[in-house]
Amino acid sequence: MIYVTRDTHGGILEPDDQRLEEKLHASRLLSIPVRVDHVSWWKKEQPTEEEMAEGIKKLPAHQNQVDYIITHEYAT
């Protein structure tokens, strides 16, 4: 499962794709955010099914509204 977020809705690109630079250039021109697997996106950082279920379970207590979802800290 791949979780699409506001900064990945253009997709997750493979670093060994022969057309990587072309796709990155096109995404910049069109202002469509993409990520590159193991460069700017890592599958192991995505929430597990259990973590997603826990979050969904807690939503009704807050009228199904959230202001922010903080998943991890930026690298230093």
Long-range contacts (C-beta under 8 A, 24 or more apart in sequence): 1-46, 1-49, 2-43, 2-46, 3-46, 3-47, 6-33, 7-33, 7-35, 8-33, 8-34, 8-35, 8-41, 9-33, 10-34, 11-35, 12-36, 12-37, 12-41, 13-37, 15-39, 45-71, 45-72, 47-71
